[in-house]
Amino acid sequence: MDMRDRVIRDEIHRDILVPSSHATIIDTKEFQRLRSIQQLSTCEYVFPAATHNRFSHSLGAYYLAKQLTIALEEVQPNTISKDDAELVHLAALLHDIGHPPYSHLLETPEVFATYHSHEHWGRLLLESTETEIGKALRQVIGEDRMNRLFALMDGQNECDGIPIPPFMKEIVSSQLDVDRMDYLVRDQANTGAQIGGFDIPRVFRALRVGENGHFYVKNWGLPAIEAYLVTRYHMYNQVYFHKVNMLTQNYLVKMLSRARELALNGELNISGRLQLMLLKDDLTAVEYAELNDSHVKVALPDWANHDDEILSLYAEKLLSRKDFHKSIRIDSLTIEMVDIIKTRLEQVVSSKGFNPEIHVLYAKISKRGYMPYEQGILLEDGRDAAEHSSMIRSLSQPNERALIFIPESIRDEVEAMVRDWIKPGQSSLSQFD
């Protein structure tokens, strides 16, 4: 092995072999920035060990992309060229390069004065001739292959007249991609969630490329697919949509939105980095790459002591993890129900001496454990996995519900009122007056 090649020790996948050319990309400040972007935003308030970052996840996705192309070469030789395999590996490595602080949570115009999706920011960082990662990527693969890499990451079917087989895109982005597989096993390990798990190597061994260029799964691999989808379902149910995680996400976004409002009015002095995030409406890719979680965390102590009631309330809760709002315990609460009772609810909270603008918080949970058919997973007979498995069919049912958070001291009383208003056992909304 070349002395410049590298072996990175990973808690999930053990040894990750990185050739020297790819190491130059990893060593750029834009990629190293991912060390300071927490994978699960505020999930550490529920699971204290959930402090892992986008850096380790990106390396994990990269490793799995390499393992999958190796497995594919063993069962279907010459299905993918060496050059295209490298592009798939790099697409997996770089898929999260544009994430904002706190990952998906702060990907919102409520916080950023210059708002773009993380995919858009990622492209700007990689295309730029001013970023270290843009320069390194050009040096490693050249300008022509960069165009093919971007086409792959965009999900296009060809680049410069040369086809991009669908399975290449499916490795990076699909219901069975290396991104999902890595974050599920990594997040499970770091949260301590006891959820069965699934066998990634067996999933890989079961994958084949069909005549249409898409992946399909050998019939004997169906149990491994079921285990993967069940794990995914329970991770969303028990971890990602945990009520305290949803609450603290609410706190953080509302706190930053309030900080932005105060700063615009000259009522709050903020650091240069936070000015870039909250106030600058023509943020460049180079400036964006300077932002990470630490710039928010370092502001919490000062904001917790600020005269503004809203800013200090949310900052103090995030800083101390005390006196959290509590959820109204009605599992059947729908978004439609909340819309109907919202005014009445806030009036009641106000009558109890609390400002509803601060003390009534809402969250929406929308999940489906599996998306069948066009976006689904096919088996070797061409049928969707949901047609083969009653378990997978059950996971494809949509599940939407709402959460309402209010002060603990009035939770029981207000909850009883809400139950009386909506009569959750009824199947329609006809009970509302």
N, C-alpha and C positions, 0 to 999 in steps of 0.2 A: 504494500500500500504506500502510495506517495506520502512523504512526510507532511505535506500540506493538506492532505485529506484528513478528515476528522471523524471521530466517533463520539457522538453525543449520547450521554446516558439519560434515558427517559424513564420516569416512574411507571409508565404504562407499557411501552413497547420495548423496554430495555435498551439495547444498542441501536442507535440510528446512524447509519453510515452516510456521511456527507462528503461528496467529492470537493476538491479544492475550489473548483469554479463556482459551485453553488454556495460554498462557504463565504465567498466574497459578497454574495447577495445578502446572506444572513448577517454578515458583519456590518452592514450599513446602519447608519443611525436610525433610519426610518423603520427598518425591520426590528432593530433592538428596542425601539420605542414600544413594541408590543409587550415587552416585559412589564411595562407599567400600565397596561390596559387589562383590567380584571375581566376574566372570562364570563363570570356570572354576576356582574354588576353588584347589587346589594345583597346577594344570596348569603353572604357571610354572616348577616344578622340572624339567619336561621341556622345555618350550618357553618360553624366557626372556621373550619378548615377549607372552606370553598374560596380560597384566595389565589387559586391558580390563574394563569394569564393567557392571553391570546398568542403569546410567543410559543409556549409549550404546545398549545393546541395546533398551531400552524405547522410545527415540526411533526406532530403526530399525524396530521392529514397528509403531509408530504411522505412520511414513512409508509402509510397505508397505500397511497397511490403507487409507490414503487413496488410494494408487495403484490398489489393486484395486477400490475402489468407483468410482473415476473410469473405469477400464477397463470395468467392468460397465455403467456408464451409457452408454458409447459404443455397446456392442453390444446392450444390452437396456434402453433408456430406461425410466425410471419403475419399475424393479424395486425400488428402495429409496428411501425418502423422504430428504430432506435431514436431518431430525431423527434418523432411525434411522442414517443414515450417520455422523453425528457420534458417536452412542453406540458404534458399532463402532470408530471411531477412538480414542475414549477407553478402551474396553475393552482395546484393544491397548496403548495407552500405559500403562495401570495394571495390566496382568496380573501383573507381578512386584513390585508395591509392597510386598508382605508378606514378601519373602525375608529370611531371617536372615543373619548374617555367614557368609561363604564359601558363599553360595547354598544349593543343595540339600544340601550335605555336612553342615551342622550342623542340618538339619531332623530332629532325632532326640531322643528322651527321654533318651538317654545323656548329652546335654549340657545341654539346657534343663530346668530345674526345672519351668517351666510350658511344657508342650509342646503346640503346635498346628501344623497344616500351614501352609505359607506362604499358601495360599489363605484359610485362616481368619483369619490375622493381617491379611492384606490387606483383608478385609471389615471387620474391627474398625477399622482405620485409616481407611477410607473412610466408614464409618457414624458414626464418632465426631464429636461436636460440640466436642471438646476439641483435636482435631488441626488443624493448618493446612490439610492437604489435604482433610479432611472439610468444613471451612468453605468452602474455595475451590470444591470440587465442587458444593456446594449452591448457591453463588452463580452458578456458570456454567450449570448445567442445571436447577436447581430440584428440589424434593423428589419430585414425581411422576415426573420422568424418571430420577431416581436409582433409584427402584424398578425401572424398566424396564432400566436399565443393569445392576443387580445380577441381575435375572432372566436377562438375556443372558449375563452372566459365569458364572452357575450352569448354563447350558445348558437353561433352561426353554423351554417351547413358547409360553407366553403370559404376559402381565402385565395384571392388571385386566381380563381378558376380551379383550384385544387381542393377536392372534397375533404371535409372534416367528418369522419365517421361518427355517427351518433353516440356510440359507446364511449368515445373519448370524452364527450361532454358529460355523459352519465356517470363517469368515474368522479367527476368534480362536482356535479350538481344534478341530483335526482333524488328520488325517495330512498335510494340505496347507495348514496355516495359516501366517499371517504370522510367528508366533513362531518356528516351526521354520525357515522360510526365512531369516529374518534371522540367527538364531544360527549357522546353518550357514555362510553366507557370511562373517559377521563372525569367527567362531572360526577358519575356515580362513585368513583374511587375517592374523589375529594370531598364529596358531601357525606360520605358514609352511608348513602342510601342502600338499603338491602333489597335489591330488586332482581333477582334471578340472573340477569345478564344473558349474553349470547356469544356464539363462537364465530369470531371474525374470519379466521382461516377457513372454516367450513363454508361460510357464505362465499368466500372468494373461490373455493374449489368448485362450487356449484354453478358459478357464472359462466356463460358461454355467449359468444357473439353470433347472432343469427344472420341469415342471408340479407336481411334488410339493414344490417349494421347496428341494430339495437341489441342490448343485453337481454338474455332470458335466463331463467333459473331451471336447472335440472330438477325433475320431480322429486328426487330424493333429498333435495336441499330445502324443501318446503318447511320442515320443522325448524330449521335454522332461521328462516325468514320470519316465521311466526314468533320465535323467541326474540328476534331483533325488534319487531314491531310492538310486541308486548312490553319489552323493556322501554322503548321509546314512549309508549303511552303512559306507563307508570312514572317515568322521569318527569314528564310534563305535569302529571297529576300531583305528584308528591314533592317535586323540587321546584321546577320552573314557575308553576302556578301556586306555590305555597302562599297562603294568605299573608304571612308576614313579609315575604319577598315582594308581593304585590304592593303592600303598604309602604315599605321603605323605598321602593321605586317611586311611588307617589310623592313621598317626602322630598326625595332628591330633585325630581323634576320641578316641583312646586317651589322649592327653595331657590333653585337656580333661575327660574322664571322671575321670581320676586327680586333676586339680586340684580338681574338684568334691568328690571323696571326701575329699581332704586338708583342704579348706576346711571341710567339714561337721564334721570331727574337730578343728578348731582348729589344724591343723598347717601351714596355708598362709594368708598374708594376701593377699587379692586386692583389686583396685580395685572401686570402687562399681559401675561398669558390668558387670564380670564377676560381681559378686554378683547383679546383676539376672538375668543369664543363667543362672548355675550354681546359685543358691541360692533365689531368690525364687519361691515356688510360687503366687503370685497376681499375676503380672506383668500390668500394664495395657498397653493399646495405646500410650499416650504413652511409657511406659518402654521398651517394645519398640523404638520408633522411635529410641531413643538408642543402640542397639547397632549396631556395624559391625566390619569386619575389624581396624581399627587397635587395638582394645582387646585383641585376642588377640596381635597382632604385638608390641605394646609390652611384653608380659609375658614374651616368649621369653627375653631375656637373663637375667632373674632366675631363671626356672624352670630354665634350663640349668645353673645353679650351685646348685640346691637339693639338699639332702641326700637327698631321696627318689630312689631309683634309677630308678623308672619314669618319674616326671615329668621328671627331668633328662635321661634317655636320649633320649626322644622330642623334647623341646625342643631339645636340642643338635643332633640330626640335622636338624631343620627350620631351625635357625639357621645351621648351617655347611654343610649338604648333604654331609656326609662319612659314610663308613662305613655306607652304606645296606645294609639287608638285601637279599638276592638271591632271586629266584624260582626255584623248582624247575622245570626246563625240560621239562615234560611237557604238551604241548598237549591231550592226550586226557584230562586229569585232570578228573573230574566231581565234583560236590558229593557224590554218593553214595559215591564212592571215598574222598574226604577223611574223611567221617564214619566209615568203616570203619577207616582206617589212623591216625586222629588220635591215639589213645592210644599206639599203638606209636611213632609219629613223635615225640611229645613225650617219651617215655621215652628215645629215642635222643639227642635234643637235650640232655636233662638229663644224660645220661651223658658228654656232651662238655664239660660245665662251664657250660652256659648255662641260665638260667631260662626254661623254655618259656612261662610266662605273659607274659613280656616279649618273648622272641626268636622265637616262632613266631606269625606273623600270617597271617590268611586273608582272601581276598577272593573274591567271587562275581561272575561276569560272566554276565548274561542279556540276550540281545539278539535281536531279530528285525527285519530290515531293512524289513519291510512287514507290516502286519496286514490281511489281505484281508477281503472281504465286509462284514459289518455295520459295521466300522470303516474300510472301504477307500475306494478312489478309483474312481468309476464313469466309464465312457465313454458316449458318446451312445446306444449300443444297450442301455444299462441293465446291461451286464455289468461285473464287476469288472476292473480293469486287469490283475490276475494271469491272467485268462483270455485276455487278448490278448497277453501278453508272457511268454515263457519266462524272460527275465531277471528280471522282477518275481516270477514264481512261485518262482524259486530264492531270492530274498531273503526270502520269507515263511517259510522253514524256521527253526524255533527253534534257537538256538545257546546252550547253557549250558555253562560250564566253571568250574573253580575255580583259584585261585592260592594257592600257599603260599610264604611268605617266611621265610627263615632266615638266620643269620649267614653272610657270604661264606666265612669260613674253613672251614666244614664243609659248604658247599653241595654240592660234587662228591661227597663221600662219602655224605652223606645222600640225595642225589638217586639215586645208584646203588641204594641200599637200597630206596627207594620204587619205582623201576622194577622191581626184582625182586619186590616185594610185589604190585604191581598188574598186571604184565605187560600194558602198555597196548595191545599189538596184539590182545588178545583182545576179543571182542565182548560178553562178559557178565561178571558179577561172580562167577561160579562159582569163579574162581581163588582167592578169598579163603578163608583157613582161620580 
